[in-house]
Amino acid sequence: MNIINIAKARTTWSNAEFIIFKLSITCAYLIIGAYFHALFSNYYIPLFIVFGISLVWTVSLWLKKMKQGV
């Protein structure tokens, strides 16, 4: 697969797989929000861990689906 065609590629996601993507985005927003509000400042490390794991998981699912051509 050509790297240029990544933006044009289409795939399908089940609801269970989409939860991982939503978790990744949610953690990213919470990390960003933590810089502007002291409420989340005690949770930096757990948020980064969850964000990192869910991001890697989402990218690996996406790449696997791209290889399958789904």
Backbone as a ProteinNet text record, in pm:
[ID]
protein_1_A
[PRIMARY]
MNIINIAKARTTWSNAEFIIFKLSITCAYLIIGAYFHALFSNYYIPLFIVFGISLVWTVSLWLKKMKQGV
[TERTIARY]
84.4	0	89.3	55.5	129.1	90	186	160.6	68.4	67.5	-18.1	-165.6	-196.3	-334.7	-394.3	-320.2	-371.8	-494	-493.9	-606.6	-731.9	-715.9	-830.2	-881.2	-806.2	-842.4	-965.5	-1047.6	-1168	-1162.4	-1219.6	-1225.3	-1351.7	-1386.8	-1502.6	-1455.4	-1526.6	-1493.6	-1616.9	-1596.9	-1706.1	-1716.1	-1827.3	-1844.7	-1739.6	-1704.3	-1603.9	-1467.7	-1431.5	-1303.5	-1305.4	-1418.8	-1429.3	-1417.8	-1450.8	-1437.3	-1291.9	-1198.4	-1055.7	-1015.6	-1063.8	-1034.8	-1091.7	-1213.4	-1275.4	-1199.6	-1153.1	-1075.9	-947.2	-881.2	-758.2	-783	-887.2	-920	-959.9	-1037.3	-1079.3	-959.5	-865.4	-745.9	-664.3	-656	-582.6	-647.6	-780.3	-850.2	-831.3	-833.6	-812	-670.3	-572.2	-433	-421.3	-479.8	-476.1	-547.5	-663.9	-739.1	-665.5	-581.1	-507.9	-408.4	-359.6	-267.1	-337.6	-468.5	-542.8	-627.9	-632.8	-715	-647.9	-646.6	-577.5	-650.9	-775.2	-853.5	-787.2	-727.9	-669	-518.1	-459.6	-313.7	-256.1	-334	-286.2	-290.6	-348.6	-370.3	-287.8	-181.3	-99.2	-47.3	16.9	81.4	-21.9	-131	-229.4	-291.6	-315.9	-373.4	-276.7	-150.3	-51.9	-38.9	-46.2	-36.5	-156.1	-276.6	-397.3	-397.6	-358.1	-352.4	-253	-135	-33	-76.2	-132.1	-176.8	-290	-388.2	-502.3	-462.3	-366.5	-319.4	-248.1	-158.6	-87	-185.5	-281.2	-382	-465.2	-507.7	-588.4	-509.7	-386.5	-304.4	-279.4	-254.4	-231.2	-357.7	-474.2	-599.4	-620.3	-591.9	-610.4	-517.1	-390.3	-294.8	-332	-380	-421.8	-539.6	-633.9	-748.4	-706.6	-608.5	-562.1	-495	-421.1	-357	-459	-569.7	-673.6	-758.6	-757.8	-837.1	-985	-1018.3	-1159.3	-1211.2
-117.4	0	124.1	216.8	341.1	433.5	501	589.1	704.7	744.2	853.1	813.6	686.8	640.7	616.6	642.3	619.6	706.8	830.7	920.3	875.1	803	758.5	621.4	551.8	415.7	417.5	314.2	301.3	169.3	169.3	49.2	52.4	-59.3	-64.6	-95.5	-42.6	-62.1	-115.4	-213.9	-258.2	-160.2	-164.5	-74.7	-99.9	-226.4	-259.1	-202.4	-206.9	-151.7	0.3	59.9	205.9	261.9	182.5	226.1	258.6	178.5	202	337.4	367	495.6	610	596	700.2	718.2	608.5	615.5	693.5	670	740.7	890.6	927.8	1069.1	1133.6	1062.1	1115.4	1143.4	1051.5	1071.6	1190.5	1206	1319.6	1450.9	1459.2	1580.1	1605.4	1499.8	1517	1563.8	1512	1555.6	1704.2	1743.3	1884.8	1970	1922.9	1996.7	2006.6	1908.3	1909.7	2024.4	2069	2181.1	2312	2315.6	2439.1	2435	2322.1	2311.8	2220.1	2260.8	2184.9	2056.7	2039.3	1922.7	1791.7	1787.9	1665.2	1656.6	1753.3	1756.9	1637.3	1576.9	1460	1332.1	1338	1218.7	1216.7	1293.4	1298	1160.3	1092.1	964.4	858.8	836.6	738.1	775	904.6	947.6	922.3	952.3	926.6	777.6	695.4	550.3	499.2	538.4	495	548.4	674.5	733.7	658.8	631.4	562.1	422.4	347.3	211.5	213.4	301.3	304.2	356.3	446.4	497.1	387.5	316	206.5	98.4	67.4	-33.1	8.4	134.4	185	182	226.2	227.1	84.8	-7.4	-146.1	-207.7	-180.1	-228.4	-170.8	-42.6	24	-35	-53.9	-110.3	-253.1	-331.1	-467.3	-468	-378.1	-368.7	-321.2	-233	-183.7	-297.6	-383.1	-497.5	-597	-612.1	-705.7	-649.7	-520.5	-457.4	-449.8	-444.8	-439.5	-299
0	0	0	-82.7	-92.9	22.2	81.3	195.8	157.1	31.6	-13.6	-6.2	-24.7	-26.7	110.9	217.7	352.9	380	334.7	360.1	285.5	176.8	97.3	140.8	222.7	262.4	351.2	337	418	493.1	611.2	692.3	776.7	835.6	923.9	1065.5	1161.8	1301.8	1374	1458.9	1544.4	1661.3	1731.9	1846	1953.8	1975.2	2076.8	2040.1	1912.9	1869.4	1874.4	1849.7	1850	1991.1	2092.7	2231.6	2262.7	2212.6	2236	2177.7	2057.3	1994.3	2078.1	2123.7	2206.5	2337.8	2396.5	2520.4	2498.6	2386.5	2353.6	2340.7	2266.8	2248.2	2380.3	2461.6	2591.3	2680.7	2684.8	2767.2	2716.8	2585.3	2530.1	2573.9	2568	2610.9	2760	2839.9	2982.9	3013.4	2938.9	2958.7	2924.1	2811.7	2772	2875.9	2920.5	3021.7	3154	3183.4	3309.4	3316.1	3203	3202.9	3235.7	3219.8	3242.5	3368	3434.6	3553.9	3654.9	3779.4	3883.8	3923.5	3880.3	3918.4	3875.4	3756.6	3703.8	3724.9	3789.1	3800.3	3877.1	3964.3	4039.4	3956.6	3837.4	3757.2	3628.5	3619.1	3498.4	3458	3549.6	3517.2	3475.3	3552.1	3505.2	3370.1	3347.7	3219.6	3104.5	3123.5	3018.4	2989.1	3093	3073.5	2993.8	3034.7	2963.4	2820.5	2803.2	2670.3	2581.4	2632.7	2554.3	2513.9	2608.2	2578.8	2476.7	2498	2405.7	2268.1	2261.9	2133	2053.6	2119.5	2053.1	2009.4	2093.8	2063.1	1941.3	1938.5	1826.4	1696.3	1699.6	1578.1	1529.7	1622.2	1580.7	1520.7	1578.4	1520.2	1381.3	1365.7	1237.3	1131.5	1167.8	1073.1	1035.4	1133.2	1104.8	1007	1026.7	936.3	797.5	791.5	663.1	583.3	651.8	586.2	535.8	611.9	571.1	458.1	441.2	337.8	370.1	497.7	540.4	527.2
[MASK]
++++++++++++++++++++++++++++++++++++++++++++++++++++++++++++++++++++++

